Amino acid sequence: MNKERQFSVQKAVRLAELDLPSDLKNLSYPQCSALCDEIRSLLIGTVLKTGGHLASNLGVVELTLALHRNFDSPKDRIVWDVGHQAYVHKILTGRADALPKLRQADGLAGFPKPSESEHDTFITGHSSTAISAAFGMAEAMRISGDHDHYAIAVVGDGAMTGGLAYEGLNNAGKSRSNLIVILNDNNQAISKNVGAIAKYLTKIRSSSDYVRAKWKLESVIRKAPAIGDQMAVKLKSAKDKLRKNIVQTTIFEDLGFVYLGPVDGHDSEALDEVLELAKDYRRPVLVH
């Protein structure tokens, strides 16, 4: 945490006052909520003039804030898929002043663009490429001896209908890389999602009590002084043996990922909690 810039929890803060993205880690939850409101107002006021993808960005404000509170971009590599959900990411990495020229000549790109910012790690459209790209980055970190940083793929449920996403899951699942996949599941792409995968994700959402209770309990146990992590490992081992007999696993667990979720993508505290837990595993994790 940045120790040099602390903010009173009672003081409202605005984007223009912040050293982005580092100051985001020091904000209270009321300040986070107010900042999200400011970002949404900025998006609405700008995108209605410039054109662009408004709804998809309004939906990821809290998630994007949580990513930058819990990870250290660009040392931690965030890959967006769909790329047009990255407007908030651009705002929170110091590019709010350039937003009025969004998608204009010599202006701010509508997708992540590495030549525009070191925080944009990969050029992504709506093409299901993020998991494979992020896995490659995570493997490069592991091979080079960097075990302290992460590659995070933020993937929309529409992008999860593409076969390349499952190639990435298949390749990554049995690795020991610090890969975290965020499945941003709003049951909507350019139009309503169709097909077996869309139905499967709906089934997970509608039967989520078990998986939500599972990661909540583990999060509480890990906070126990001294023995929390050991208890969590033993609990997971016993739980996995029981689950294999009586509870159907998710496809993501069958592919080798730890599955955490479903999580409310607009609850900043829940997002912070699940992302911190995901980091503790130090192996491929999918947060839904």
N, C-alpha and C positions, 0 to 999 in steps of 0.2 A: 504493500500500500504506500502511496505517496505521502511521506510524513511532512513535507514542506508546505503543502497547501491543504489545510483542514477548513471545513465549512461548518458554521453553526447549524445545528439541525433545525433551528427555527427560521433561518434565513432563506428566503427564496433565491434561487440562482437561475441565471439565464445562460443560454448557449454562448453569448458573446463574452461572458465572464470566465469561461472555462478554458483550461489548457487541455485540449482534446487529443486522444481519448483518456489520458491518465487521470484527470480529475474525476472522472465518472466513478471510480472505485471509492471515493470518499463521500459520496452523497448519501443522505438518509433516504428512506423509502418515500416520505412525503415529497422530498425534493425530486426524486426520480419520477414520481407521478406528475408533478408540475412540469418537469422537463419534457415528459412524453406529450403532455397537452400542447406545449409550445411547438414541439416538432410536428405534431399533426396539423396545427394551424399553419405552420410554415409550408408544409406539403400541399395543403389544400389551396392556399393563396398562390403558390407558385405553379403547381402542375395544371391547375385550371387555365393558366395563361400560356404555359409552354407546351402543353400536351405531355403525355407520358402515362405511366402506369400508377394510378393513384391508389386504388383499393388495395392492391397487393402490398404496397408500402405502408398504408395505414394499419394493416394487420400485423406487421412485424416490428412495431416500434419498441414494445417492451422486450421482445426477444433480442433485437439488435443491441439494445442497451445492456441487457444481461450478458451478452457475449463479450462486450467490451469492458464490463465490470469484472468478469471472471477470467478473462484471458488477456494476454499482452501482445496485441497486434503491433507490429508485423512479425515479431518473433514467433508468436502463435499464428498459424496461417489459416485464415478464414476464406473458404471457397463458397461462392453463392451459385445456386442452381434451383430456382431461376435467377438469372442475373438481374432482371428488371426489378427485383425486390431489394436492391442494394442502395436505394436512395438514402435511407436512414443511416446505413453504414457510412455513406459518403459524408453526411451531415456530422456524424459523431467522430469522424476522423479529420475534422477541420475544414470541410469544403462547403459549409453553409453559404458563405458569401458568393460562391460560384453558382448556386442553385438557380438564380434567375436566368442563366444561360444554358439550362439543361437541354440537351439534345439539339443544340444549335452549333453552327460553325465556330470552331475554336472555343467552344464552351464545354460544359461538363457532360461527359459521356453518359448515356442511359444505362450502361452496363459496367461492371468492373473493368478497369483498364489499367494494367500495370504501369504503363508509361505516364499515367496521370498521378498515381500515388503508390508509395511502397505498401500501403495497406490493401491495395487491390492485387491479390496474388495470382489471379488466373482470369482470363477472359471467358465469361460464361454466358450463354443464352439459355433458352429453355430446351436443353439438349441432353439431360441425364448424365452429364460427364463429371459432375463434381466429386462423386465418391471415388472414382478411379484416380482423379487428379489429386485429391486430398490424401488418398492412400499412398500414392507415389511420394508425396511430400513427407508424410509420416515415416515411411520406410527410409527415405534419405536421412531424416533426423536420426533414426535408430542406428543406421549403419555408420553414421558419422560420430556416434557417441553422445548425441544430444538426447537425453532422456527427460529433460525438464520442460519441454515445450510440446505443443499439440498441433495437429492439423484438424480443422473442423469443417465438415461439409454441411451446408444448410440446404436441404433438398425439399422442394415442394412435392405434395402428393401427386401432382400432375407429372412431374419429372420421374416419379417412381413407377410410372407406367411404361417407361422406356427400358428396353432390354439391357442397355449399357449400365444402368444403375445396378442391376443384379449381377452383372459380370464383376463390377467393383466390390459388391458385398461378398461374392464368392471368393474373390482373390484375397480380400482383407480379413475375412472372418477367422482364419486360423493363425493369423500373425500375432505378434506381440507389440505392434506399433501403437503409439499414442494417437489413435484415430477416433474422433467423435463425430458421428453422423446425427444431425438434427433433422428429424422428419417433421417439417412444418405442414401439418395436415389440416387443411381447412375445407376438405371435400370439394374443392373447386380449382379449376385451371382456367384456361381461356373460356371454356364452357364447362358444364358439369362433367366430372370424370365418369367414365363408364368402364365396364369390364370386370374381370375377376379380381384384380388387385384392388380396385376401388371398393368392391364389396368386402374384400378381406379386411381392409383398413377400417371400414365401418363396423365390422364384427368386433375388431379389437376395441374400438371406442365404446361400443355398447356393452362389452363384458369386461370393463376395466377395473372393477373393484379389487380383484386379486393382485394384479400387477402393480396397481397404485399402492396398495397396502404393503406389498413386498418391499418396494424401494423406500417407502416412508419409514418402515421399521428398521431397515438397514441403516438409513441415515441417522436415526436416533441412536442406535447401538454404536456406530462409529464415533459418536461424540463422547462416549464414556471414557474417563481418564485412563490412560495407560493400556487397558486391555480391550478397548473398543474395537480396534481393527482385527485383533485375534478372534474376538467373539463373532464379528461379522463374517469372517472367513468360515468359521465352524458352522454358523447358522446357514450360510449359503450352501455349504456342502450337504448338510442334512436336508435343507429345503429342496435342493435339486434332486436328491434321491427320492424324496416323497413326491415331488411334482411329476417326475417321469412316470410314476405309477398311476397318479390320479388326475393330473391336470395337463391339458394339451399345451405344448410350448408354442411360442410364436415362430414364424418362419425366420425371423431375425436371429433368435436364439439357436435355432437349428443350423443356421449358417455360421455360428460361432461368435455372435455378438452378445454382449450383455445388453438386455433390453430394460429401459427405464421409462415408465410412463403409464398411461397418458398424463400429460401435464398441461395445466391451463397456460396457454401462451401469452396471456395478458396479466398474469400474476407474478409481479417482479420477485417477491420473496420465494415463491415456489420455484421459479426459474433459477435463482441464485442457488437454492438448495440442491436442485437436481444436477446442475452443472458442476458444482463442487464435488458432488458424489461421483459424477462421471469421470472427473479428473483423477480421482483416487484409484480407479481400477488399473490404469496404465496398460490397457489393452483395448481392442475395438469395442466401442459402446454405441448403441443407438438410443437416442432420446426422442420420444414420440410426444 
